[in-house]
Amino acid sequence: MSDNDNVITVTGEWRKPPINVDIDNRPFYDGLKAHKLLLWHCNQCGAWYWPKSYCQNHENEPFAANMEWTEASGKGKVFAFNRHHWAFHPGFKDDVPYVYALIELDEGPLISTTLVGETPDDVHDIGQEVEIVYEDHPDQGFTLPRFRMTGN
């Protein structure tokens, strides 16, 4: 897949709830701007996390020294989903109908997102394979992770 195949650029005013970027998740959002999906990774045992946390498999080094932000594959499968035919917030009224999903990344963590490039009826089963699409919002200075079906 070329870089242009997995990037959507959206211009204009952001009317949805604000994105919550803080000191703990800033590297995640910085990675998205660079079109990289970064997850919190344990260098000691290889476990992956989102959101950022201490490794649950063993004692951790002080200040999470055994953990780091590491690029993930951006691939996964639908873990759960719901179809929205009604906008529960005015900022989503132009998006309906849409599918909101929990994606189980190949590395293990779950991430919530909306699916793009599909109609709600195209998403019909748990376990359908997906890949990341980066939704750039240059006017606001952030990028969001979206996912689309891979056809497998």
N, C-alpha and C positions, 0 to 999 in steps of 0.2 A: 504494500500500500504506500503510495507516495504521500508526502506531507500534506499536500492540498486535499487529498481524499479524506483525511481525518480531521479537518479544521472547518468550522463554521464561523463566519464573522457576522456579528450582530451589532448594528450601529443604532444610535438613538438613545433616548432617555430610558433608564432602568426604573421600572414601575413596580417591581416585585419586592418582597421583603429584603432588607439589606443583607449582604454577605458578611458573616462574622469571621473576620481575619484577626487573629491575636498572635501573641509571641510564640505560642506552642504550635499553631498550624500554619504560620507564615511560610515555612519552607515548602509545605504541600502546595500552597497557592502560587508561590514563586516557580515551582516546578511546572505547574499547569501552564503558566505564562510562557514557559520555554517548551511547551508541548511534551512534557515528561510527567508521567504519573509516579510520584514519589510516595513510598510508604515507609513507615517506621520499621526498621529491621534489626534483629538481634544478631550481632556478629559472633556471639558465642554458640548459639544453638540453631540459628537460621530461621527462627520464627518471624512472621510478618504481622504488623499491626496497623490498623486504622480505626479510630484515631490514635494518636500518640499515647503510649503508656509504657509502663515498665514491663519487662518480659515476665510472663507468668510461669515459665518452665524452670526457673532456678533463681538463686540470689543474684541481685543486680549490682553492678559496680556503682560507686557513688556518682551522683549526677548523671546517671544513665550513660556512663562512658562506654558501655558495651553495646549501645544502640546508635543507629545513624539512619538518616534519610537515604533510601536506596531506590533506584529506578525499578519499577515493576513492569510486567509485560503489557498491562492494559487489556488483558483478555480475561474473560470469565463466563459465568452463566447466570441466567435469571434464577434467583433464589425465591423471590416472591414478587407479585405485582398487583396493581389495581388499575382499573381504567377510570379515568375522570371525564365525565360528560358535563360537569358543572364546575364553575370556578368558585372556589371557596375564598379567594382573595381577588380583588379587582385586577391585579396585575397579571393574572393568569387567564383572563377572559378570552384573549385572542389565541390562546394555546389549545383550548378544548376542541375536540376530544384529544386527550393525551394519556400516555401510560407512565405511571410512577412505579419504579421498581427498586428492589434490593438486588444488587449484583454480588454474587460470590466470586471474588477475584480468584484467578488460578493460584495465587499465593496464599489464599485463605480468608483474608478479611472481607467483611461485607461493606459495601458502599451504596448509599442511596442516590438516586438519579432519576431523570426522565429519559425515556428512550426517544431517539430521533430517527427519522427516515422510515418510520413504520406507521401504519394506521393501528388504532387500538386492537382491531380484529386480527392483525398479523401476529400479535403476541398471544399465544394460546396455551403455552405449556411451561411449567417449571423445568429448568435445565436447558432451555434454548441458549445457544452460545452467542456471546456478544463481544464487542471490542470497543475501546474508548474512541470518542470523538471529542476534540477540544473546541469548546464554544467560546471564542474570543469576544470580549466586549471592550474594544479599544477606547470608547468614549468614557468608560468607567475605570479602565485600567486593571481589569481582572479577566480571568479565564475560568470557565466551569467545566467539570467533567460530565460529559453525556455519553451514552452508550447506544450502539445500534446492533441489530442482529447481523450475524455473519453468514447466515444461510445454511449452517451445519446443524 
